[in-house]
Amino acid sequence: MGARIVVLGAGFGGLELATILSERLGDDANVTLIDEGEAFVFGYSKLDVMFGRVTPAEIRLPYGAFAKPGVRLLRETITAIDPESRRVTTDAGVHEADVLVVALGADYDFEATPGLADANEFYSVDGAERLRDLLPTFTGGRAIVGVCGAPFKCPPAPSEAALLLHDYLSERGIRDDCEISLVMPFSTPVPPSPGTSAALLDAFAEREIEFVPGRRVSSLDPDRKVAVLDDRTELPYDLFLGVPRHRAPQVVLASGLVEDGYVPVESRTLRTRFPGVYAVGDVATVGVPKAGVFSEGAARIVAESLVAQDGRQPPGYEGKGSCYVEFGAGRIGRVDVDFLSGPEPTGTFQEPSRELVVEKQEFGASRRARWFDR
Ligand SMILES: Cc1cc2nc3c(=O)[nH]c(=O)nc-3n(C[C@H](O)[C@H](O)[C@H](O)COP(=O)(O)OP(=O)(O)OC[C@H]3O[C@@H](n4cnc5c(N)ncnc54)[C@H](O)[C@@H]3O)c2cc1C
């Protein structure tokens, strides 16, 4: 048996890491993968749930279907992490690790935005489901897609939500009775890619979606139906679609691994300052956005370095990835970003097309097949 590898969190990062180690080491992998959830869900599926394209049951990929040689997937809640001794406590017992990989993602901090708990968000499956039921009752007035803080997962997602909301209201024949505003803490929709930002700003202008840059929603007054921005501007709303503030999961915050909100790592190797402890994905500060493709890419580097023979380490993590961007009207664009290999992040934009709709479907299908044999 090789080193005991304990992977915390079976999201994009944890699933990919465990899959590679199983492929490379087979029954000798000795991986324990721990997650408290019942199923994996692609982040972008929440938009599909909100607009009624799919049901929550259809998007869940149950962990019971993840069966890989050399990997035990345990359904347990992690209650403590000691990075010094690499000991993990869960509601079911204690796990000792030779190598510990923290891939616990980012949680939502609803309390950080007063009033948000009484408004609506679309970043969780439950929130998206509530909005799916609420949207048909909206008959006119101002809708705000509002981001409550940065960093947040998948920077293009609020722009996608605004564009898809436009389609939804148009299909119902009430778009002329509605205004849509998008509040975003960045100066452009996708800062590392001027091409993507320009295309999104054009799409907003064509559809009369108001873009409010450089601002975040700091509180909501659901009685007065007003969103208060961080410069104290008040925006009245009839419908609020929120992106909650994010933070590292509580168990990570309490572990001593965190600085400035997330787990700092050496970007090239994903190592933390504790020997034998790595962090990948949304839980870490790597210098890349919080998105599944980056969690996956980081997981690959950790896996390669764990299986490396004769001290031959893989090349460093380059922070490259492609994100699909829904433009509405059945078209999807793509942004190919590179965060770490050059002096500045760069992003190349692929125009929205129907071909990219098929490519995004293939992206999901390939992960379903790879991780869940479906
Ligand atoms: C609306 C929306 C659209 C998105 N669109 C895209 C997209 O198009 N492309 C893209 O790449 N990304 C997209 N994302 C982002 C993507 O979903 C996340 O960035 C990605 O899931 C992060 O992967 P991860 O492995 O770091 O963490 P996660 O996938 O969040 O996994 C973390 C896991 O840890 C588990 N966990 C947490 N705490 C505990 C605990 N105490 N005990 C046990 N288990 C625990 C959780 O149950 C979870 O399964 C989108 C996100 C949203 C919300």
Ligand as a Chemical Component Dictionary entry (heavy atoms), coordinates in Angstrom:
data_LIG
# 
_chem_comp.id                   LIG 
_chem_comp.type                 NON-POLYMER 
_chem_comp.pdbx_formal_charge   0 
_chem_comp.three_letter_code    LIG 
# 
loop_
_chem_comp_atom.comp_id 
_chem_comp_atom.atom_id 
_chem_comp_atom.alt_atom_id 
_chem_comp_atom.type_symbol 
_chem_comp_atom.charge 
_chem_comp_atom.model_Cartn_x 
_chem_comp_atom.model_Cartn_y 
_chem_comp_atom.model_Cartn_z 
_chem_comp_atom.pdbx_ordinal 
LIG C1  C1  C 0 -24.450 29.556 -11.189 1  
LIG C2  C2  C 0 -23.070 28.933 -11.331 2  
LIG C3  C3  C 0 -22.562 28.677 -12.603 3  
LIG C4  C4  C 0 -21.289 28.112 -12.749 4  
LIG N1  N1  N 0 -20.828 27.835 -14.013 5  
LIG C5  C5  C 0 -19.605 27.289 -14.164 6  
LIG C6  C6  C 0 -19.107 26.965 -15.460 7  
LIG O1  O1  O 0 -19.787 27.168 -16.488 8  
LIG N2  N2  N 0 -17.858 26.437 -15.553 9  
LIG C7  C7  C 0 -17.086 26.196 -14.450 10 
LIG O2  O2  O 0 -15.963 25.705 -14.592 11 
LIG N3  N3  N 0 -17.522 26.490 -13.203 12 
LIG C8  C8  C 0 -18.767 27.021 -13.043 13 
LIG N4  N4  N 0 -19.224 27.309 -11.776 14 
LIG C9  C9  C 0 -18.303 27.202 -10.621 15 
LIG C10 C10 C 0 -18.104 25.781 -10.127 16 
LIG O3  O3  O 0 -19.337 25.172 -9.821  17 
LIG C11 C11 C 0 -17.215 25.785 -8.897  18 
LIG O4  O4  O 0 -16.165 26.690 -9.059  19 
LIG C12 C12 C 0 -16.637 24.393 -8.665  20 
LIG O5  O5  O 0 -17.666 23.521 -8.265  21 
LIG C13 C13 C 0 -15.523 24.403 -7.613  22 
LIG O6  O6  O 0 -15.000 23.121 -7.495  23 
LIG P1  P1  P 0 -14.286 22.676 -6.120  24 
LIG O7  O7  O 0 -13.878 21.259 -6.315  25 
LIG O8  O8  O 0 -13.275 23.661 -5.738  26 
LIG O9  O9  O 0 -15.445 22.776 -5.026  27 
LIG P2  P2  P 0 -16.918 22.189 -5.040  28 
LIG O10 O10 O 0 -17.290 21.653 -6.376  29 
LIG O11 O11 O 0 -17.778 23.249 -4.440  30 
LIG O12 O12 O 0 -16.827 20.940 -4.052  31 
LIG C14 C14 C 0 -16.647 21.081 -2.672  32 
LIG C15 C15 C 0 -17.247 19.869 -1.976  33 
LIG O13 O13 O 0 -16.912 19.909 -0.572  34 
LIG C16 C16 C 0 -17.997 19.411 0.159   35 
LIG N5  N5  N 0 -17.937 19.925 1.524   36 
LIG C17 C17 C 0 -17.851 21.227 1.931   37 
LIG N6  N6  N 0 -17.777 21.287 3.276   38 
LIG C18 C18 C 0 -17.783 20.004 3.741   39 
LIG C19 C19 C 0 -17.699 19.410 5.040   40 
LIG N7  N7  N 0 -17.590 20.144 6.161   41 
LIG N8  N8  N 0 -17.732 18.056 5.132   42 
LIG C20 C20 C 0 -17.818 17.290 4.018   43 
LIG N9  N9  N 0 -17.901 17.792 2.771   44 
LIG C21 C21 C 0 -17.888 19.138 2.636   45 
LIG C22 C22 C 0 -19.220 19.922 -0.597  46 
LIG O14 O14 O 0 -20.346 19.078 -0.307  47 
LIG C23 C23 C 0 -18.776 19.838 -2.053  48 
LIG O15 O15 O 0 -19.204 18.669 -2.692  49 
LIG C24 C24 C 0 -20.512 27.826 -11.594 50 
LIG C25 C25 C 0 -21.032 28.055 -10.318 51 
LIG C26 C26 C 0 -22.305 28.597 -10.186 52 
LIG C27 C27 C 0 -22.859 28.811 -8.793  53 
# 
loop_
_chem_comp_bond.comp_id 
_chem_comp_bond.atom_id_1 
_chem_comp_bond.atom_id_2 
_chem_comp_bond.value_order 
_chem_comp_bond.pdbx_ordinal 
LIG C1  C2  SING 1  
LIG C2  C3  SING 2  
LIG C2  C26 DOUB 3  
LIG C3  C4  DOUB 4  
LIG C4  N1  SING 5  
LIG C4  C24 SING 6  
LIG N1  C5  DOUB 7  
LIG C5  C6  SING 8  
LIG C5  C8  SING 9  
LIG C6  O1  DOUB 10 
LIG C6  N2  SING 11 
LIG N2  C7  SING 12 
LIG C7  O2  DOUB 13 
LIG C7  N3  SING 14 
LIG N3  C8  DOUB 15 
LIG C8  N4  SING 16 
LIG N4  C9  SING 17 
LIG N4  C24 SING 18 
LIG C9  C10 SING 19 
LIG C10 O3  SING 20 
LIG C10 C11 SING 21 
LIG C11 O4  SING 22 
LIG C11 C12 SING 23 
LIG C12 O5  SING 24 
LIG C12 C13 SING 25 
LIG C13 O6  SING 26 
LIG O6  P1  SING 27 
LIG P1  O7  DOUB 28 
LIG P1  O8  SING 29 
LIG P1  O9  SING 30 
LIG O9  P2  SING 31 
LIG P2  O10 DOUB 32 
LIG P2  O11 SING 33 
LIG P2  O12 SING 34 
LIG O12 C14 SING 35 
LIG C14 C15 SING 36 
LIG C15 O13 SING 37 
LIG C15 C23 SING 38 
LIG O13 C16 SING 39 
LIG C16 N5  SING 40 
LIG C16 C22 SING 41 
LIG N5  C17 SING 42 
LIG N5  C21 SING 43 
LIG C17 N6  DOUB 44 
LIG N6  C18 SING 45 
LIG C18 C19 SING 46 
LIG C18 C21 DOUB 47 
LIG C19 N7  SING 48 
LIG C19 N8  DOUB 49 
LIG N8  C20 SING 50 
LIG C20 N9  DOUB 51 
LIG N9  C21 SING 52 
LIG C22 O14 SING 53 
LIG C22 C23 SING 54 
LIG C23 O15 SING 55 
LIG C24 C25 DOUB 56 
LIG C25 C26 SING 57 
LIG C26 C27 SING 58 
# 
